[in-house]
């Protein structure tokens, strides 16, 4: 995945995304001696828990071996059909000026002399407006910084379809029938990097457990988080033991 030791900047939308999408990869990179910097665009809060979520992020980053955490200063845009007004003193990330946000991230890439940026695919994974913005800002920031490889987080579309069917049968999701559900991700043949992170499953699970605000409620998402955190490590590794990326330039063969 990476040859010589370098600084890796992982750009995410919200606190907890760093674990769910790249936690094993970040732990692996840190263990191999790379400097890992986690940048989140938003505070991850639609209410008054911004301070707590950022504290959870710092705890998670420490468990993954990251050296630095940066928050770009934008507000969470929320998920759903309505984009709420900006809160006092902040701009929701979905409304952020592309050039301004890209310049902020580019400055971090330049300051850290980073050779690799982890970002999101063009669909932002499952279409969250903040995740789509991460893709746009990440791509532009890499252009501004120059000489930065970009690996975009994704997952095999075929695998997602199977998992969605299993979750629907278990009534963990009920919004769309499997035949009608939009299938995010990337066709397996187009994925350039599949990273085996089973060795780092315990770190990934303990980092996920740092985000206590995300599994303390009664929502389906909270219940799913609690289930993941309570799984035996081998079972957790079996479920979340691989992470996938598409290299936007240049393309490489799958593997790490």
Secondary structure, DSSP 8 states (H G I E B T S, - for coil): ---S--EEEEEESSTTHHHHHHHHHHHHHHHTT-EEEEEEEE---SSS-HHHHHHHHHHHHHHHT-SEEEEEEEB---SSS------TT--BGGGS-HHHHHHHHHHHHHHTT-SEEEEE-TTHHHH-HHHHHHHHHHHHHHHHH-S-EEEEEE-BHHHHHHHHHHHHHTTS--SS-TTTS---SB-GGG--EEEE-GGGHHHHHHHHHT-GGGSSSSSHHHHHHHHHHHS-HHHHHHHH-EEEEEEEES---S--
